[in-house]
Amino acid sequence: MQDWKLNRALFASIASAPTLWLVLFFIVPLGLVWLYSFGTNVGLTEIDISGTFANYARALEPLYLGIFLKSVWIAGLTTVICLVVGFPVALAIVFATPKWRPWLLLGIMLPFWTNLLIRTYALMAVLRTEGFANQTIGWMWDKWSGLMTFAGLQPLGDFTPLPLLYNNFAVVLGLVYVHLPFMVLPLYAALDRLDKSLIEASLDLGAGHVRTLLSIVAPLAAPGIISGIIITFVPALGAYLTPDLLGGTDSQMIANVIERQFKRANDWPFGAALSFLLMYATFIAIAFQAMKSRQAERRQ
């Protein structure tokens, strides 16, 4: 492929349209929101950009800082669960036969073809009080109670539906359900490039499967693991729809607080400050990922 430096005019003509689009519809609006974070409300619709840091100071108050830390905790827990579940799935796809590998990858990517709102409502139908999960557990409860009665034992009694919806459990489950493919795909890309002869040599030299996984596979797949963690953690931290639909009053995350500032509270400067604090945390996470990737490349 020809180097772009040899034909800069052609490169500039091709790149000008997407660059202009990026500047006008992403960088400029983002810059305006950033300026709003240093302003104050004047009346109902006007914002005075005075250069104040009061919005950032307010965002660091215990109430909002606690919500932010809780959001970090929920996003971190979601990421850990996705890693624990996604790593064996990615490993199974890598070692699957060529006949089944495309179908397994299709199964991982299939949720992207369905709207997030529809998937969330489908999960609500499973978790609600009269949903499929409670109906299944209730059916098993009744059958087991009948067996105990048949055996002459005390029956279990009436089944009480489990509170599976509108709590932190539902939020974490929903976030894992939504973000699991974001973890599996980079893990698969990293594991697929591994030299499988190293795994065979480790097993032949007497290392068990667990030791081989921890000492050979995991270090070589570190760039994919770090990428999967970042790609999963960042969207989970800024998730809005899932906690809004699946969570209760004590399950709101920082994105829900930001939404309320822009809509119900009509406090755009404070909402902008919260948004950019979240963005600053994202930048730090990406910088950390880049640093770790460079260290992993140097070790190799």
Order of alpha helices (4+ residues) and beta strands (2+ residues): alpha-alpha-beta-beta-alpha-alpha-alpha-alpha-alpha-alpha-alpha-alpha-alpha-alpha-alpha-alpha
